[in-house]
Amino acid sequence: MTSSLTVAIAVPLEAELVEQIRAVDPSVTIRYEPELLPPERFPADHSGDPAFKRTPGQEESYWAMLNSAQVLYGFPNESPAGLARIARENPHLQWIHAMAAGAGGAVKASGLEQETLQKFRITTSAGVHALPLAEFAALGILNGFKRSAELALDQAAKVWPELRIPTRLVNGSTLVVTGLGEIGLETARIARALGMKVSGTKRSVEPIDGIDHVVDNAGLPGLLATADAVVNTLPGTAFTEKLFNREVFAAMKPGTVFINVGRGTVVDEEALLEALDNGQVSYACLDVFAVEPLPQDSPLWEHPRVMVSPHTSALSAAENRLITERFCSNLRTFLDGGDLPHLVDTVHFY
């Protein structure tokens, strides 16, 4: 790899993490100009404060910095439009590392032609968010089994029920995970620690240690017939859109707990509401939605057995550090001429 490699940091990042990137190899020039980047409002706020505006001179300097680099840390302005612009303006671009685990949607939204997308590589931060997402999925399972929604309503109404309603045991129950990638496997690990039996889906069907049954999406209804809980981790693609439809919810046994930490487009929300109302789904814990922010008139906001999370379950105070560590490892691989992991599939966009 060329010794004159330049890496430009396109998104807000703590100075000590910039130094960590700089320490990967002394031959690499790191371009980091914090005055051109919006301040973070919270940890891992990659877009930064929307009130931040560059002067015309700063705007010119920002794009000059990005166009001087062969490698970018983050999408310009953390947006599909920024990706489209840099791809067309920077003839030296070789690799962009995305902050998101599921960057395929943003790449698709950029509208870039396949010919342009083949000129450079895009890696994601897949895996960095696996643990917080898996922990959130475990929260959803426990909430559903332990009736936390009903308890909250009783507490708000100061009701002490005469009849003691039992909760369900997680231990010995069955979990189905759709999408046995890094997030799905971390979810399975935590679920097994709770005593659950785990099966799931994978695009390429193959045995996985600790997973009872592995099927593709066509085999999903058969798994659902025995599931007590379902966790979706699938990305949003043409092949997964509204995978969870009326027929799939109908294949679940009554009282199934449903958690979505993948993408909202995988779920037909009208079908989910019907399944909640007819008892096929006893509780839904949702971090993602078909339209975000969730529209104010969505019935999901006020449904008594739904938890709405504003697509924040992957966020942790350690996120910037973990993404930087992933990028540093990738940068070393890139410099050594190795194969970069977690490349965006620019055909299926995941």
KAVEN-V639812 format. One record per residue. RES is the residue in one letter. PHI is phi in whole degrees, -180 to 180 (NA if undefined). OMEGA is omega in radians with two decimals (none if undefined). D_CENTER is the distance of its C-alpha to the mean C-alpha in whole Angstrom. Layout:
res:RES phi:PHI omega:OMEGA d_center:D_CENTER
res:RES phi:PHI omega:OMEGA d_center:D_CENTER
//
This chain:
res:M phi:NA omega:-3.07 d_center:31
res:T phi:-60 omega:3.14 d_center:33
res:S phi:-81 omega:-3.12 d_center:34
res:S phi:-102 omega:-3.11 d_center:34
res:L phi:-65 omega:3.07 d_center:30
res:T phi:-119 omega:3.06 d_center:28
res:V phi:-112 omega:3.08 d_center:25
res:A phi:-109 omega:3.12 d_center:24
res:I phi:-95 omega:-2.97 d_center:22
res:A phi:-94 omega:-3.05 d_center:20
res:V phi:-131 omega:-3.13 d_center:18
res:P phi:-61 omega:3.14 d_center:19
res:L phi:-157 omega:3.13 d_center:20
res:E phi:-63 omega:-3.06 d_center:22
res:A phi:-60 omega:-3.12 d_center:25
res:E phi:-67 omega:3.09 d_center:25
res:L phi:-77 omega:3.01 d_center:22
res:V phi:-61 omega:3.12 d_center:24
res:E phi:-64 omega:3.09 d_center:27
res:Q phi:-64 omega:3.08 d_center:25
res:I phi:-66 omega:-3.11 d_center:24
res:R phi:-61 omega:-3.08 d_center:27
res:A phi:-77 omega:-3.11 d_center:28
res:V phi:-62 omega:-3.11 d_center:27
res:D phi:-160 omega:-3.09 d_center:30
res:P phi:-67 omega:-3.13 d_center:33
res:S phi:-79 omega:-3.07 d_center:33
res:V phi:-91 omega:3.04 d_center:30
res:T phi:-90 omega:3.13 d_center:30
res:I phi:-105 omega:3.08 d_center:28
res:R phi:-98 omega:-3.13 d_center:28
res:Y phi:-141 omega:-3.10 d_center:26
res:E phi:-125 omega:-3.00 d_center:28
res:P phi:-59 omega:-3.14 d_center:27
res:E phi:-68 omega:3.11 d_center:29
res:L phi:-94 omega:-3.04 d_center:27
res:L phi:-115 omega:3.14 d_center:24
res:P phi:-68 omega:3.13 d_center:23
res:P phi:-69 omega:3.06 d_center:23
res:E phi:-72 omega:3.06 d_center:20
res:R phi:-95 omega:-3.12 d_center:20
res:F phi:-160 omega:-3.12 d_center:18
res:P phi:-56 omega:3.11 d_center:16
res:A phi:62 omega:3.06 d_center:14
res:D phi:-85 omega:-2.97 d_center:15
res:H phi:-68 omega:3.10 d_center:14
res:S phi:-80 omega:-3.13 d_center:16
res:G phi:76 omega:-3.08 d_center:19
res:D phi:-65 omega:-3.13 d_center:21
res:P phi:-67 omega:3.11 d_center:22
res:A phi:-76 omega:-3.13 d_center:26
res:F phi:-70 omega:3.10 d_center:26
res:K phi:-131 omega:3.06 d_center:28
res:R phi:-80 omega:2.96 d_center:29
res:T phi:-71 omega:3.08 d_center:33
res:P phi:-54 omega:3.12 d_center:34
res:G phi:-67 omega:3.10 d_center:35
res:Q phi:-65 omega:3.12 d_center:32
res:E phi:-61 omega:3.12 d_center:30
res:E phi:-64 omega:-3.14 d_center:32
res:S phi:-66 omega:3.14 d_center:32
res:Y phi:-61 omega:-3.11 d_center:28
res:W phi:-72 omega:3.06 d_center:28
res:A phi:-64 omega:3.10 d_center:31
res:M phi:-61 omega:-3.10 d_center:29
res:L phi:-67 omega:-3.11 d_center:26
res:N phi:-76 omega:3.10 d_center:28
res:S phi:-87 omega:-2.97 d_center:30
res:A phi:-107 omega:2.99 d_center:27
res:Q phi:-92 omega:-3.09 d_center:26
res:V phi:-131 omega:3.08 d_center:23
res:L phi:-118 omega:2.98 d_center:20
res:Y phi:-98 omega:-3.11 d_center:18
res:G phi:97 omega:3.04 d_center:16
res:F phi:-74 omega:3.07 d_center:16
res:P phi:-55 omega:-3.10 d_center:19
res:N phi:56 omega:3.12 d_center:19
res:E phi:49 omega:-3.06 d_center:15
res:S phi:-146 omega:3.05 d_center:16
res:P phi:-60 omega:3.12 d_center:17
res:A phi:-64 omega:3.10 d_center:20
res:G phi:-65 omega:3.08 d_center:20
res:L phi:-62 omega:-3.13 d_center:19
res:A phi:-61 omega:-3.10 d_center:22
res:R phi:-67 omega:-3.08 d_center:24
res:I phi:-68 omega:3.13 d_center:24
res:A phi:-65 omega:-3.10 d_center:24
res:R phi:-90 omega:-3.05 d_center:27
res:E phi:-93 omega:-2.99 d_center:29
res:N phi:-103 omega:-3.10 d_center:28
res:P phi:-75 omega:-3.09 d_center:30
res:H phi:-96 omega:-3.02 d_center:29
res:L phi:-62 omega:-3.14 d_center:26
res:Q phi:-118 omega:-3.02 d_center:24
res:W phi:-161 omega:3.00 d_center:21
res:I phi:-124 omega:3.03 d_center:18
res:H phi:-102 omega:-3.12 d_center:15
res:A phi:-87 omega:3.11 d_center:12
res:M phi:-73 omega:-3.05 d_center:10
res:A phi:-83 omega:3.01 d_center:7
res:A phi:-76 omega:-3.13 d_center:5
res:G phi:-108 omega:-3.06 d_center:5
res:A phi:-83 omega:-3.09 d_center:9
res:G phi:-59 omega:3.14 d_center:11
res:G phi:-63 omega:3.12 d_center:11
res:A phi:-68 omega:3.11 d_center:12
res:V phi:-64 omega:3.11 d_center:15
res:K phi:-62 omega:-3.11 d_center:16
res:A phi:-66 omega:3.13 d_center:16
res:S phi:-67 omega:3.12 d_center:18
res:G phi:74 omega:-3.12 d_center:21
res:L phi:-69 omega:3.12 d_center:22
res:E phi:-73 omega:3.13 d_center:24
res:Q phi:-56 omega:-3.13 d_center:24
res:E phi:-60 omega:3.12 d_center:27
res:T phi:-71 omega:-3.10 d_center:25
res:L phi:-65 omega:3.14 d_center:22
res:Q phi:-79 omega:-3.08 d_center:24
res:K phi:-83 omega:3.13 d_center:26
res:F phi:-149 omega:-3.12 d_center:23
res:R phi:-108 omega:3.08 d_center:20
res:I phi:-126 omega:3.07 d_center:16
res:T phi:-107 omega:3.14 d_center:14
res:T phi:-113 omega:3.06 d_center:10
res:S phi:-97 omega:3.14 d_center:9
res:A phi:-56 omega:-3.13 d_center:8
res:G phi:99 omega:3.12 d_center:9
res:V phi:-60 omega:-3.06 d_center:9
res:H phi:-96 omega:-3.02 d_center:7
res:A phi:-61 omega:-3.07 d_center:8
res:L phi:-66 omega:3.13 d_center:11
res:P phi:-62 omega:3.11 d_center:10
res:L phi:-68 omega:3.12 d_center:8
res:A phi:-66 omega:3.09 d_center:11
res:E phi:-64 omega:3.10 d_center:13
res:F phi:-65 omega:3.09 d_center:12
res:A phi:-61 omega:3.10 d_center:12
res:A phi:-64 omega:3.05 d_center:16
res:L phi:-57 omega:-3.14 d_center:17
res:G phi:-62 omega:3.11 d_center:16
res:I phi:-61 omega:-3.12 d_center:18
res:L phi:-65 omega:3.08 d_center:21
res:N phi:-57 omega:-3.10 d_center:21
res:G phi:-67 omega:-3.10 d_center:22
res:F phi:-73 omega:-3.07 d_center:24
res:K phi:-101 omega:2.99 d_center:26
res:R phi:60 omega:-3.07 d_center:26
res:S phi:-64 omega:3.13 d_center:25
res:A phi:-64 omega:3.12 d_center:25
res:E phi:-67 omega:3.12 d_center:29
res:L phi:-63 omega:3.14 d_center:30
res:A phi:-65 omega:3.11 d_center:28
res:L phi:-64 omega:3.12 d_center:30
res:D phi:-63 omega:-3.14 d_center:33
res:Q phi:-65 omega:-3.14 d_center:33
res:A phi:-62 omega:-3.13 d_center:33
res:A phi:-90 omega:-3.09 d_center:36
res:K phi:55 omega:-3.13 d_center:37
res:V phi:-103 omega:3.02 d_center:38
res:W phi:-113 omega:-3.00 d_center:39
res:P phi:-61 omega:3.07 d_center:39
res:E phi:-69 omega:-3.13 d_center:42
res:L phi:-92 omega:3.14 d_center:41
res:R phi:-85 omega:-3.08 d_center:39
res:I phi:-93 omega:-3.09 d_center:35
res:P phi:-72 omega:2.99 d_center:34
res:T phi:-95 omega:-3.11 d_center:30
res:R phi:-103 omega:3.08 d_center:29
res:L phi:-81 omega:3.02 d_center:28
res:V phi:-73 omega:3.12 d_center:25
res:N phi:-57 omega:3.13 d_center:27
res:G phi:89 omega:3.13 d_center:28
res:S phi:-85 omega:-3.05 d_center:26
res:T phi:-115 omega:3.10 d_center:24
res:L phi:-114 omega:2.97 d_center:20
res:V phi:-113 omega:3.11 d_center:18
res:V phi:-111 omega:3.05 d_center:15
res:T phi:-90 omega:-3.11 d_center:14
res:G phi:101 omega:-3.11 d_center:12
res:L phi:-90 omega:2.98 d_center:14
res:G phi:-91 omega:-3.08 d_center:12
res:E phi:-64 omega:3.11 d_center:11
res:I phi:-68 omega:-3.13 d_center:9
res:G phi:-63 omega:-3.13 d_center:11
res:L phi:-71 omega:3.07 d_center:14
res:E phi:-67 omega:3.06 d_center:13
res:T phi:-62 omega:3.12 d_center:13
res:A phi:-62 omega:3.14 d_center:16
res:R phi:-61 omega:3.13 d_center:18
res:I phi:-67 omega:3.13 d_center:18
res:A phi:-63 omega:3.12 d_center:19
res:R phi:-65 omega:3.09 d_center:22
res:A phi:-64 omega:3.08 d_center:23
res:L phi:-85 omega:3.10 d_center:23
res:G phi:93 omega:-3.11 d_center:26
res:M phi:-86 omega:2.95 d_center:24
res:K phi:-92 omega:-2.99 d_center:24
res:V phi:-125 omega:2.95 d_center:21
res:S phi:-128 omega:-3.14 d_center:21
res:G phi:-176 omega:-3.09 d_center:18
res:T phi:-116 omega:3.09 d_center:17
res:K phi:-152 omega:-3.12 d_center:17
res:R phi:-62 omega:3.06 d_center:18
res:S phi:-104 omega:-3.04 d_center:20
res:V phi:-74 omega:3.11 d_center:22
res:E phi:-158 omega:3.13 d_center:24
res:P phi:-62 omega:3.09 d_center:25
res:I phi:-131 omega:3.13 d_center:22
res:D phi:-57 omega:3.09 d_center:24
res:G phi:86 omega:3.13 d_center:23
res:I phi:-108 omega:-3.04 d_center:22
res:D phi:-66 omega:-3.10 d_center:25
res:H phi:-137 omega:3.07 d_center:24
res:V phi:-120 omega:3.13 d_center:22
res:V phi:-134 omega:2.99 d_center:22
res:D phi:-90 omega:-3.07 d_center:21
res:N phi:-61 omega:3.13 d_center:20
res:A phi:-65 omega:-3.14 d_center:23
res:G phi:-91 omega:-3.08 d_center:24
res:L phi:-60 omega:-3.12 d_center:21
res:P phi:-55 omega:3.12 d_center:24
res:G phi:-64 omega:3.09 d_center:26
res:L phi:-69 omega:-3.04 d_center:24
res:L phi:-65 omega:-3.10 d_center:23
res:A phi:-62 omega:-3.12 d_center:27
res:T phi:-114 omega:-3.05 d_center:27
res:A phi:-83 omega:2.99 d_center:23
res:D phi:-95 omega:3.11 d_center:24
res:A phi:-146 omega:3.13 d_center:20
res:V phi:-133 omega:3.06 d_center:17
res:V phi:-119 omega:3.07 d_center:13
res:N phi:-96 omega:3.06 d_center:11
res:T phi:-123 omega:-3.02 d_center:8
res:L phi:-69 omega:3.06 d_center:9
res:P phi:-76 omega:3.11 d_center:8
res:G phi:-89 omega:3.09 d_center:10
res:T phi:-136 omega:3.09 d_center:13
res:A phi:-63 omega:-3.10 d_center:17
res:F phi:-84 omega:-3.12 d_center:17
res:T phi:-111 omega:-3.07 d_center:15
res:E phi:-59 omega:-3.13 d_center:16
res:K phi:51 omega:3.03 d_center:17
res:L phi:-57 omega:3.08 d_center:17
res:F phi:-86 omega:3.14 d_center:18
res:N phi:-110 omega:-3.09 d_center:21
res:R phi:-59 omega:-3.10 d_center:24
res:E phi:-65 omega:-3.12 d_center:26
res:V phi:-70 omega:3.09 d_center:23
res:F phi:-63 omega:3.12 d_center:23
res:A phi:-66 omega:3.13 d_center:27
res:A phi:-75 omega:3.12 d_center:26
res:M phi:-74 omega:3.04 d_center:25
res:K phi:-82 omega:-3.09 d_center:27
res:P phi:-55 omega:3.09 d_center:28
res:G phi:91 omega:-3.13 d_center:26
res:T phi:-65 omega:3.05 d_center:23
res:V phi:-93 omega:-3.05 d_center:20
res:F phi:-122 omega:3.14 d_center:17
res:I phi:-127 omega:3.09 d_center:14
res:N phi:-125 omega:3.03 d_center:10
res:V phi:-121 omega:3.12 d_center:7
res:G phi:-90 omega:3.06 d_center:6
res:R phi:-135 omega:-3.07 d_center:7
res:G phi:-64 omega:-3.10 d_center:11
res:T phi:-69 omega:3.12 d_center:13
res:V phi:-73 omega:-3.04 d_center:13
res:V phi:-115 omega:2.95 d_center:15
res:D phi:-79 omega:-3.00 d_center:19
res:E phi:-67 omega:3.05 d_center:19
res:E phi:-64 omega:3.12 d_center:23
res:A phi:-65 omega:3.10 d_center:23
res:L phi:-63 omega:3.13 d_center:21
res:L phi:-61 omega:3.08 d_center:23
res:E phi:-63 omega:-3.14 d_center:26
res:A phi:-66 omega:3.06 d_center:25
res:L phi:-67 omega:-3.08 d_center:24
res:D phi:-74 omega:-3.14 d_center:28
res:N phi:-96 omega:3.03 d_center:29
res:G phi:92 omega:3.08 d_center:28
res:Q phi:-61 omega:3.05 d_center:26
res:V phi:-110 omega:-3.12 d_center:23
res:S phi:-87 omega:-3.08 d_center:24
res:Y phi:-162 omega:3.10 d_center:21
res:A phi:-130 omega:3.10 d_center:18
res:C phi:-115 omega:-2.93 d_center:15
res:L phi:-123 omega:3.07 d_center:13
res:D phi:-103 omega:-3.05 d_center:10
res:V phi:-136 omega:-3.03 d_center:9
res:F phi:-142 omega:-3.12 d_center:12
res:A phi:-62 omega:3.07 d_center:14
res:V phi:-122 omega:3.12 d_center:15
res:E phi:-128 omega:-0.05 d_center:14
res:P phi:-60 omega:3.12 d_center:15
res:L phi:-59 omega:-3.11 d_center:17
res:P phi:-56 omega:-3.09 d_center:20
res:Q phi:-59 omega:-3.09 d_center:23
res:D phi:-92 omega:3.12 d_center:25
res:S phi:-69 omega:3.09 d_center:22
res:P phi:-64 omega:-3.12 d_center:24
res:L phi:-63 omega:-3.14 d_center:20
res:W phi:-56 omega:-2.97 d_center:21
res:E phi:-108 omega:-3.13 d_center:25
res:H phi:-67 omega:-3.03 d_center:24
res:P phi:-68 omega:-3.11 d_center:26
res:R phi:-122 omega:3.10 d_center:23
res:V phi:-131 omega:2.95 d_center:20
res:M phi:-102 omega:3.09 d_center:18
res:V phi:-103 omega:3.06 d_center:16
res:S phi:-116 omega:-3.02 d_center:13
res:P phi:-80 omega:3.10 d_center:12
res:H phi:52 omega:-3.12 d_center:9
res:T phi:-124 omega:-3.02 d_center:9
res:S phi:-69 omega:3.12 d_center:9
res:A phi:-83 omega:-3.03 d_center:7
res:L phi:-76 omega:3.02 d_center:10
res:S phi:-145 omega:-3.14 d_center:13
res:A phi:-64 omega:-3.11 d_center:16
res:A phi:-91 omega:-2.96 d_center:15
res:E phi:-61 omega:-3.12 d_center:12
res:N phi:-60 omega:3.12 d_center:15
res:R phi:-63 omega:-3.11 d_center:17
res:L phi:-67 omega:3.10 d_center:14
res:I phi:-66 omega:3.12 d_center:13
res:T phi:-63 omega:3.10 d_center:17
res:E phi:-62 omega:3.11 d_center:18
res:R phi:-64 omega:-3.14 d_center:16
res:F phi:-64 omega:-3.14 d_center:17
res:C phi:-63 omega:3.08 d_center:21
res:S phi:-62 omega:3.11 d_center:20
res:N phi:-65 omega:-3.14 d_center:19
res:L phi:-63 omega:3.09 d_center:22
res:R phi:-62 omega:3.10 d_center:25
res:T phi:-62 omega:-3.14 d_center:24
res:F phi:-62 omega:-3.14 d_center:24
res:L phi:-64 omega:-3.12 d_center:28
res:D phi:-87 omega:3.11 d_center:29
res:G phi:79 omega:-3.13 d_center:28
res:G phi:-85 omega:3.13 d_center:26
res:D phi:-87 omega:3.14 d_center:23
res:L phi:-74 omega:3.09 d_center:20
res:P phi:-83 omega:3.01 d_center:17
res:H phi:57 omega:3.07 d_center:13
res:L phi:-75 omega:3.04 d_center:15
res:V phi:-68 omega:3.03 d_center:13
res:D phi:-79 omega:-3.05 d_center:15
res:T phi:-84 omega:3.01 d_center:17
res:V phi:-99 omega:-3.13 d_center:19
res:H phi:-98 omega:3.04 d_center:16
res:F phi:61 omega:2.95 d_center:14
res:Y phi:-143 omega:none d_center:11
//
